[in-house]
Amino acid sequence: MKWCCFRRTSIRQQGAATLLLTTLMISLMLFVVGRSALLSRYQLAEVQHEIERRQSFWLAEGELECLWTQARSRHAGETLPSACQQIEHQVKLVSPQDQQLTATVGTTTLQKRYRLPLPDSAGAVKTSSRLILMKQASFAPALARLNTGGRWQCIALRYKYDFYAPSVSTYHPEQLSYPLYSGLPGDSGRCAGSYHSVDLPAKDAKSDYQHTPSLSPFRDLFGVAVQDWFQVMSNPQVGRIPQSLNETVNGQMRYQRAVELPHSQFNPECGAQIEDLIWHGKMIIWVYGGCVLSDPDVQRINIAIQAKFPQQGIIVLIQDGLVGIESHHALQGMLYQFISPQHASMEFQRWGDTTLQAALTESLTQAPQPNISPEQVSYFQLGSFYPAGGLVLDADRRFAVVQGRIDFHYRRDLLIQPLSLIRPAQWRGESWYEP
């Protein structure tokens, strides 16, 4: 009887142990399965989050590329359908040279900057010629950058050697209309004190009249070395004068190398020929040989610009010859005098063929530097003319004389479309599609 009870008790204990072990194993299995399910749900959420994040990134990246294509086309004067408006975005000028594109998708915000098609350095006038301003001159400057005090580095003129003026003054940006500068950082609209001259002779001018011994005007504008000037001249986007440089009316350059070009000649019909090329849709015009523009010439050229390129400007480059201006009107664009390195020592002997010889001779008798001969003068201007897109005098060490009071209202926005034909807008930094 005792053995029987003991056996029954042992069986019960074994059963209880088995049940406990089974319960523990089931609990452990449930824990493992639950843990695995929880981990799977967590991993699934992470994967979903990563997918959404990458989708947002590529949507934003795609929006930036679309905005970039739109901006580049706009600067080049082309029109594309406005298809980049479905995603939150912003286009903002963040410096005088750069615009910033911003696209936002969900919690993803991407930003990229690109360089506007503009000269490398600021300055309404840039000269490697020895510039003589016979009368008072005032300048609306180009803006370089903000200093630590929130004021602008205003640059009116860059000169490689020296310049003379009895009095120069620089406007504050807030005194002018700067459509391209709207939205720039800094609210003062004023030049820094060290970059703001008022009624000062050239020798006492501040940093807004900046001595730049390393100035290379051709590279600064076109982005290539001056020795490669023929590369720009022969560009299909460039209109060339005289017509004999071309194969046909709107054809390719006749010559393959600079050494093949004929000797440059003074061109008494250059004004009418510049106007004609504008009507044919050319925004960059390369005049090979000397050129004098009268007041009616400048007015007719402006009429053609306003008709063909509203709110835009042109670039007129005159190579290897004298440049004379007799006008009281501003040109809607840039004027660039270029003496190529091969003709750096050339003399300018055709002033007698122009109506400006008497005025030039008289001006030289009043010049601060004695004994300047007309043959040393590459550029002479009579009147208050100025090119609103900038004046570049790239005749190394030659004299440029301006006889007239100047009120130079510089508008760098006039250069964006014509210059984009030679050096388009470019990303600052890298993009995913770049090699």
Backbone torsions as a table, in degrees:
resi	resn	phi	psi	omega
1	MET	NA	-40.0	178.2
2	LYS	-68.6	-38.7	-179.5
3	TRP	-65.0	-37.2	179.7
4	CYS	-65.7	-43.8	178.7
5	CYS	-65.3	-39.3	179.6
6	PHE	-62.6	-41.0	-179.2
7	ARG	-65.2	-42.1	179.1
8	ARG	-62.3	-39.1	179.6
9	THR	-66.0	-40.9	-179.6
10	SER	-63.5	-40.2	179.6
11	ILE	-64.2	-42.6	179.1
12	ARG	-60.9	-41.8	-179.2
13	GLN	-65.1	-40.9	178.4
14	GLN	-63.9	-40.3	178.4
15	GLY	-62.5	-42.6	179.7
16	ALA	-64.2	-40.7	179.5
17	ALA	-64.3	-42.1	179.1
18	THR	-63.2	-42.9	179.3
19	LEU	-62.9	-41.2	178.9
20	LEU	-64.9	-42.1	179.9
21	LEU	-65.6	-41.4	178.5
22	THR	-62.7	-41.9	179.0
23	THR	-61.8	-42.6	179.1
24	LEU	-63.5	-41.6	180.0
25	MET	-65.7	-41.8	178.1
26	ILE	-63.4	-42.7	179.1
27	SER	-61.9	-42.1	179.2
28	LEU	-64.0	-42.7	178.1
29	MET	-62.5	-43.7	177.8
30	LEU	-61.9	-39.6	177.9
31	PHE	-62.3	-46.7	-179.4
32	VAL	-62.8	-45.9	-179.8
33	VAL	-63.2	-44.1	178.7
34	GLY	-62.7	-42.3	178.7
35	ARG	-62.2	-43.0	179.5
36	SER	-64.2	-42.1	179.0
37	ALA	-64.1	-41.3	179.1
38	LEU	-63.6	-42.9	179.3
39	LEU	-64.3	-39.5	179.1
40	SER	-64.2	-42.2	177.6
41	ARG	-63.4	-39.3	178.7
42	TYR	-64.3	-45.3	179.7
43	GLN	-64.0	-39.9	178.3
44	LEU	-61.8	-42.0	177.9
45	ALA	-63.8	-39.6	178.2
46	GLU	-64.2	-43.6	178.3
47	VAL	-61.8	-43.7	179.4
48	GLN	-62.4	-41.8	178.7
49	HIS	-62.9	-41.9	180.0
50	GLU	-64.5	-40.9	177.7
51	ILE	-60.4	-46.5	-180.0
52	GLU	-63.5	-39.6	-179.9
53	ARG	-64.3	-44.5	179.6
54	ARG	-67.2	-37.7	176.2
55	GLN	-60.8	-44.3	178.7
56	SER	-62.7	-41.9	-179.9
57	PHE	-60.3	-49.3	-176.0
58	TRP	-72.4	-31.0	173.0
59	LEU	-63.5	-44.6	178.2
60	ALA	-65.7	-42.2	178.6
61	GLU	-61.8	-42.9	177.8
62	GLY	-63.3	-38.0	177.0
63	GLU	-63.7	-41.0	177.3
64	LEU	-61.6	-43.0	179.9
65	GLU	-65.0	-37.1	177.9
66	CYS	-66.4	-45.1	177.3
67	LEU	-61.8	-39.3	179.1
68	TRP	-62.9	-44.1	178.2
69	THR	-62.1	-41.8	178.0
70	GLN	-61.7	-46.7	-177.1
71	ALA	-64.5	-45.0	-178.8
72	ARG	-63.6	-40.4	178.2
73	SER	-66.7	-40.1	180.0
74	ARG	-63.1	-43.3	179.7
75	HIS	-64.6	-28.9	179.8
76	ALA	-86.4	1.7	177.8
77	GLY	82.7	14.3	178.4
78	GLU	-98.6	160.2	179.9
79	THR	-122.8	125.2	175.6
80	LEU	-116.1	153.3	175.6
81	PRO	-57.3	140.7	-178.3
82	SER	-80.8	89.2	-175.4
83	ALA	-111.2	12.1	-175.4
84	CYS	-112.1	41.4	-173.6
85	GLN	-116.5	8.1	-174.7
86	GLN	-90.1	-12.0	-177.0
87	ILE	-120.5	144.0	178.9
88	GLU	-59.5	124.9	-177.4
89	HIS	-150.2	168.2	-179.2
90	GLN	-150.0	139.5	173.9
91	VAL	-120.2	118.5	-173.1
92	LYS	-136.9	137.8	173.0
93	LEU	-78.7	118.1	-175.7
94	VAL	-107.1	-11.1	173.9
95	SER	-159.5	166.9	179.5
96	PRO	-58.8	-22.1	-178.5
97	GLN	-102.4	-23.0	-167.5
98	ASP	-120.2	143.4	166.6
99	GLN	-113.2	150.2	-179.5
100	GLN	-118.2	129.8	175.3
101	LEU	-102.5	132.7	179.7
102	THR	-128.8	130.4	175.9
103	ALA	-127.6	137.3	-178.2
104	THR	-125.8	126.1	174.2
105	VAL	-131.2	114.2	-177.0
106	GLY	60.6	-123.3	179.0
107	THR	-95.8	4.7	-178.8
108	THR	-97.0	125.1	175.5
109	THR	-126.2	123.6	178.7
110	LEU	-116.9	144.3	179.5
111	GLN	-133.6	142.0	173.4
112	LYS	-143.1	146.5	177.4
113	ARG	-111.2	148.7	171.7
114	TYR	-134.9	152.7	-178.5
115	ARG	-87.1	128.4	177.3
116	LEU	-68.6	151.2	176.8
117	PRO	-73.9	84.5	-176.2
118	LEU	-138.5	163.6	174.9
119	PRO	-57.9	157.0	-176.5
120	ASP	-69.6	-33.8	-177.7
121	SER	-121.0	155.4	-179.1
122	ALA	-81.0	152.1	176.2
123	GLY	153.5	128.1	176.1
124	ALA	-71.5	-35.5	177.0
125	VAL	-126.2	135.8	174.8
126	LYS	-131.3	129.6	-173.7
127	THR	-143.0	129.1	166.0
128	SER	-100.3	-4.0	169.5
129	SER	-79.7	163.3	177.0
130	ARG	-90.2	101.1	-169.0
131	LEU	-85.4	132.0	176.6
132	ILE	-122.9	111.8	173.7
133	LEU	-97.0	114.0	-173.0
134	MET	-76.4	-22.9	-177.6
135	LYS	-130.5	177.2	-177.5
136	GLN	-58.4	143.7	179.6
137	ALA	-136.8	139.2	175.5
138	SER	-124.7	147.0	-173.8
139	PHE	-134.6	132.7	160.7
140	ALA	-81.7	118.3	-168.8
141	PRO	-83.8	168.0	162.9
142	ALA	-87.9	149.5	-178.7
143	LEU	-100.8	128.8	-179.5
144	ALA	-91.0	-63.3	179.9
145	ARG	-163.3	166.9	174.4
146	LEU	-82.2	140.3	172.0
147	ASN	-91.1	-178.5	-174.8
148	THR	-64.3	-20.4	179.4
149	GLY	-89.8	5.7	179.2
150	GLY	79.5	16.1	176.7
151	ARG	-107.8	156.0	-174.0
152	TRP	-86.4	144.9	163.7
153	GLN	-83.3	102.3	-177.5
154	CYS	-93.4	127.9	-178.4
155	ILE	-120.1	111.4	177.4
156	ALA	-87.9	-41.7	-172.7
157	LEU	-147.6	137.0	170.8
158	ARG	-115.6	130.6	-179.3
159	TYR	-131.4	140.6	-175.3
160	LYS	-84.1	-35.6	-176.0
161	TYR	-116.9	-73.0	178.6
162	ASP	-157.2	162.7	170.9
163	PHE	-147.7	156.1	-178.8
164	TYR	-125.6	141.3	171.8
165	ALA	-160.0	139.6	177.8
166	PRO	-69.2	-27.6	-179.2
167	SER	-162.0	132.0	175.2
168	VAL	-130.4	147.2	177.4
169	SER	-140.3	150.9	179.8
170	THR	-124.0	133.0	176.8
171	TYR	-76.5	147.9	165.1
172	HIS	-74.2	146.5	176.6
173	PRO	-55.5	-34.6	-178.3
174	GLU	-66.9	-14.8	177.4
175	GLN	-84.5	-4.4	-171.5
176	LEU	-128.8	170.6	174.1
177	SER	-99.7	113.9	179.9
178	TYR	-117.9	83.2	-176.3
179	PRO	-60.8	-33.0	-177.8
180	LEU	-77.4	-18.3	-176.1
181	TYR	-94.6	-1.9	-179.7
182	SER	-63.2	135.6	-179.9
183	GLY	89.1	1.1	177.4
184	LEU	-69.3	150.9	175.7
185	PRO	-62.8	149.4	-179.2
186	GLY	95.7	125.8	-175.3
187	ASP	-107.9	-1.1	-173.9
188	SER	-72.2	-37.1	-178.1
189	GLY	66.4	21.6	-176.5
190	ARG	-125.3	152.8	176.7
191	CYS	-79.3	147.0	171.9
192	ALA	-61.2	149.8	-175.9
193	GLY	-55.7	-36.9	-179.0
194	SER	-78.8	-3.8	178.0
195	TYR	-120.8	33.7	-178.0
196	HIS	-144.3	103.3	178.9
197	SER	-99.4	139.5	177.6
198	VAL	-134.4	115.5	177.3
199	ASP	51.9	50.2	178.5
200	LEU	-114.5	141.8	171.8
201	PRO	-65.9	157.9	-174.8
202	ALA	-54.5	-40.1	-176.5
203	LYS	-65.8	-20.4	-179.5
204	ASP	-107.4	4.2	-176.9
205	ALA	-63.3	151.3	-178.3
206	LYS	-87.0	-162.3	-172.1
207	SER	-73.0	-5.4	172.9
208	ASP	-71.8	-14.2	172.5
209	TYR	-115.9	95.6	-159.9
210	GLN	-106.8	121.1	174.2
211	HIS	-73.4	119.2	-176.0
212	THR	-128.7	84.9	-176.5
213	PRO	-59.5	-25.4	-178.8
214	SER	-88.9	6.6	-175.4
215	LEU	-56.4	127.4	174.6
216	SER	-127.6	87.7	-169.7
217	PRO	-58.5	-36.0	-176.6
218	PHE	-68.1	-49.6	176.7
219	ARG	-61.4	-39.4	-178.7
220	ASP	-58.0	-38.4	-177.3
221	LEU	-87.5	-51.4	-170.9
222	PHE	-96.6	-11.3	176.5
223	GLY	78.8	12.2	175.9
224	VAL	-129.3	157.7	-179.7
225	ALA	-63.3	148.5	-177.8
226	VAL	-60.7	-29.3	178.3
227	GLN	-64.7	-17.9	-179.4
228	ASP	-100.5	25.6	-175.7
229	TRP	-59.8	-32.5	-178.4
230	PHE	-64.1	-28.5	176.3
231	GLN	-59.4	-39.5	178.4
232	VAL	-75.7	-44.3	-179.1
233	MET	-57.1	-38.7	-175.8
234	SER	-88.1	1.5	178.3
235	ASN	-60.5	133.8	-179.2
236	PRO	-59.8	-21.6	179.5
237	GLN	-76.0	-12.0	-174.4
238	VAL	-93.3	131.7	171.7
239	GLY	-88.6	134.1	-172.6
240	ARG	-117.6	142.3	177.0
241	ILE	-129.3	131.7	7.0
242	PRO	-79.4	168.0	-177.9
243	GLN	-62.8	-23.1	-178.7
244	SER	-65.5	-11.2	176.3
245	LEU	-74.4	-15.5	-174.2
246	ASN	-109.3	156.9	176.4
247	GLU	-72.2	-42.6	-179.9
248	THR	-136.1	-177.5	-176.2
249	VAL	-55.3	-47.8	178.5
250	ASN	-118.1	30.6	-172.2
251	GLY	-89.9	-169.4	-178.1
252	GLN	-79.2	164.6	176.5
253	MET	-60.3	133.9	-179.4
254	ARG	-70.3	-30.1	-172.3
255	TYR	-105.7	147.9	-177.8
256	GLN	-98.2	-22.2	-177.8
257	ARG	-139.4	154.0	-178.1
258	ALA	-61.1	-35.0	-176.7
259	VAL	-68.4	-15.8	179.4
260	GLU	-83.2	-13.5	-176.9
261	LEU	-63.8	143.1	173.8
262	PRO	-69.8	168.3	178.4
263	HIS	-64.3	135.2	-179.1
264	SER	-68.3	144.9	-177.1
265	GLN	-128.8	150.9	173.1
266	PHE	-64.6	134.7	-174.2
267	ASN	-117.6	100.7	-178.6
268	PRO	-71.7	-10.7	-178.3
269	GLU	-106.6	16.2	-172.1
270	CYS	-63.3	-35.1	-178.2
271	GLY	-60.4	-48.7	179.2
272	ALA	-65.8	-35.1	-178.9
273	GLN	-71.7	-36.3	174.3
274	ILE	-61.8	-47.1	179.4
275	GLU	-58.1	-42.9	-178.4
276	ASP	-63.2	-41.2	179.5
277	LEU	-66.3	-34.2	176.3
278	ILE	-62.7	-44.5	178.4
279	TRP	-62.5	-25.7	176.0
280	HIS	-85.7	6.2	172.1
281	GLY	91.2	16.5	179.9
282	LYS	-91.3	129.4	179.5
283	MET	-102.6	-16.6	173.8
284	ILE	-119.7	121.4	-175.3
285	ILE	-123.5	124.7	-175.4
286	TRP	-110.4	110.7	180.0
287	VAL	-98.0	117.7	-179.2
288	TYR	-96.0	103.7	-177.0
289	GLY	118.7	170.8	-176.1
290	GLY	-66.0	155.4	-175.1
291	CYS	-152.9	136.0	172.7
292	VAL	-122.1	130.0	179.2
293	LEU	-111.6	125.9	177.0
294	SER	-90.0	174.1	178.2
295	ASP	-62.1	-45.0	176.0
296	PRO	-61.7	-35.8	176.7
297	ASP	-57.8	-50.3	-177.4
298	VAL	-61.8	-41.0	-179.7
299	GLN	-65.5	-42.2	179.4
300	ARG	-67.4	-38.5	177.2
301	ILE	-62.1	-43.1	178.7
302	ASN	-63.0	-40.1	178.5
303	ILE	-61.2	-42.7	179.2
304	ALA	-65.2	-41.9	178.7
305	ILE	-61.0	-47.1	-177.0
306	GLN	-65.4	-29.9	178.6
307	ALA	-77.5	-41.2	-175.3
308	LYS	-88.2	-35.3	-173.9
309	PHE	-133.0	69.3	-178.6
310	PRO	-54.9	134.5	178.6
311	GLN	65.9	9.1	178.5
312	GLN	-115.3	177.6	178.5
313	GLY	-133.0	-179.2	177.5
314	ILE	-127.8	169.4	172.6
315	ILE	-119.5	121.2	175.9
316	VAL	-110.8	116.4	177.8
317	LEU	-111.1	129.0	-179.4
318	ILE	-116.7	118.3	-171.0
319	GLN	-108.3	137.8	168.1
320	ASP	51.6	54.6	175.8
321	GLY	-174.3	166.0	178.5
322	LEU	-69.0	154.9	174.6
323	VAL	-126.7	123.1	177.4
324	GLY	-123.1	139.1	179.2
325	ILE	-130.5	128.8	172.7
326	GLU	-129.9	91.1	-173.1
327	SER	-160.9	156.0	175.1
328	HIS	-117.9	15.1	179.7
329	HIS	-112.6	149.4	175.6
330	ALA	-79.6	145.6	174.0
331	LEU	-90.8	135.8	179.9
332	GLN	-83.8	71.3	-179.1
333	GLY	160.8	-164.2	-179.5
334	MET	-104.6	144.1	170.7
335	LEU	-116.0	127.4	-176.4
336	TYR	-128.1	118.0	170.4
337	GLN	-95.5	129.0	-174.5
338	PHE	-129.7	119.6	170.8
339	ILE	-106.1	114.3	-174.7
340	SER	-66.1	154.7	-178.9
341	PRO	-56.0	-30.6	179.9
342	GLN	-68.1	-19.4	-177.9
343	HIS	-121.7	30.3	-174.8
344	ALA	-60.5	-27.2	-177.2
345	SER	-102.1	14.2	-176.4
346	MET	-65.2	150.7	174.4
347	GLU	-104.7	159.2	-173.4
348	PHE	-115.0	92.2	-168.7
349	GLN	-103.1	5.0	-174.8
350	ARG	-101.2	12.1	178.8
351	TRP	-59.7	-28.5	177.9
352	GLY	-65.5	-17.8	178.2
353	ASP	-89.2	3.8	-178.1
354	THR	-116.0	168.5	176.9
355	THR	-82.7	1.4	-174.0
356	LEU	-99.1	-2.1	-172.5
357	GLN	-60.3	-45.6	-177.4
358	ALA	-63.5	-44.6	-179.5
359	ALA	-65.7	-36.7	178.2
360	LEU	-65.7	-45.9	-179.4
361	THR	-60.4	-42.7	179.3
362	GLU	-65.6	-41.4	180.0
363	SER	-62.6	-37.3	-178.5
364	LEU	-68.0	-26.5	176.3
365	THR	-70.5	-21.3	-179.3
366	GLN	-100.2	-3.3	-174.4
367	ALA	-68.8	148.9	-179.3
368	PRO	-67.3	-30.1	176.5
369	GLN	-89.6	126.6	-178.7
370	PRO	-78.6	158.8	169.3
371	ASN	61.4	36.3	171.5
372	ILE	-86.4	125.8	178.2
373	SER	-93.5	153.5	177.6
374	PRO	-56.0	-30.8	-179.3
375	GLU	-66.1	-18.8	178.0
376	GLN	-89.6	-6.1	-176.1
377	VAL	-96.6	117.5	179.9
378	SER	-91.5	-27.2	-175.3
379	TYR	-136.3	129.9	174.9
380	PHE	-137.1	132.7	-178.4
381	GLN	-127.7	131.6	176.8
382	LEU	-119.2	115.3	-179.1
383	GLY	117.8	-178.9	-173.6
384	SER	-94.2	16.8	177.9
385	PHE	-53.7	144.9	166.1
386	TYR	-154.2	146.9	174.1
387	PRO	-88.3	116.2	-172.9
388	ALA	-63.6	-24.6	178.5
389	GLY	-84.9	0.8	178.2
390	GLY	118.6	150.1	177.0
391	LEU	-118.2	126.2	177.3
392	VAL	-121.6	122.3	179.3
393	LEU	-114.7	97.0	-172.7
394	ASP	-111.7	61.5	175.9
395	ALA	-124.3	89.9	-166.8
396	ASP	-53.7	119.6	176.1
397	ARG	68.5	-1.4	173.7
398	ARG	-75.5	167.4	-179.5
399	PHE	-98.3	138.9	173.3
400	ALA	-121.5	123.9	-173.3
401	VAL	-119.9	127.6	178.8
402	VAL	-117.1	114.1	-179.5
403	GLN	-107.2	91.6	-178.7
404	GLY	160.9	150.2	178.5
405	ARG	-78.4	130.1	-172.9
406	ILE	-112.4	133.2	170.1
407	ASP	-124.0	88.4	-165.8
408	PHE	-89.7	105.5	179.8
409	HIS	-100.1	92.0	-175.2
410	TYR	-74.1	136.2	176.5
411	ARG	-133.2	96.3	-177.4
412	ARG	-68.5	-20.5	179.6
413	ASP	-62.7	-20.1	178.0
414	LEU	-66.8	-17.9	-175.8
415	LEU	-90.8	-17.8	-168.5
416	ILE	-60.8	-49.4	-176.8
417	GLN	-70.7	-49.0	178.9
418	PRO	-63.2	-39.9	-177.3
419	LEU	-70.2	-26.3	178.6
420	SER	-65.5	-17.5	176.9
421	LEU	-70.8	-24.2	-178.3
422	ILE	-104.5	-44.3	-179.0
423	ARG	-134.4	89.0	-175.6
424	PRO	-61.7	165.4	174.7
425	ALA	-56.5	145.6	-176.9
426	GLN	-135.5	147.1	175.1
427	TRP	-62.2	144.0	166.9
428	ARG	-93.8	108.0	-176.3
429	GLY	97.1	-162.0	-170.9
430	GLU	-105.7	158.4	172.3
431	SER	-130.5	158.5	-174.2
432	TRP	-61.6	-27.2	-175.6
433	TYR	-89.5	-6.5	-175.4
434	GLU	-78.5	145.4	179.0
435	PRO	-71.4	NA	NA
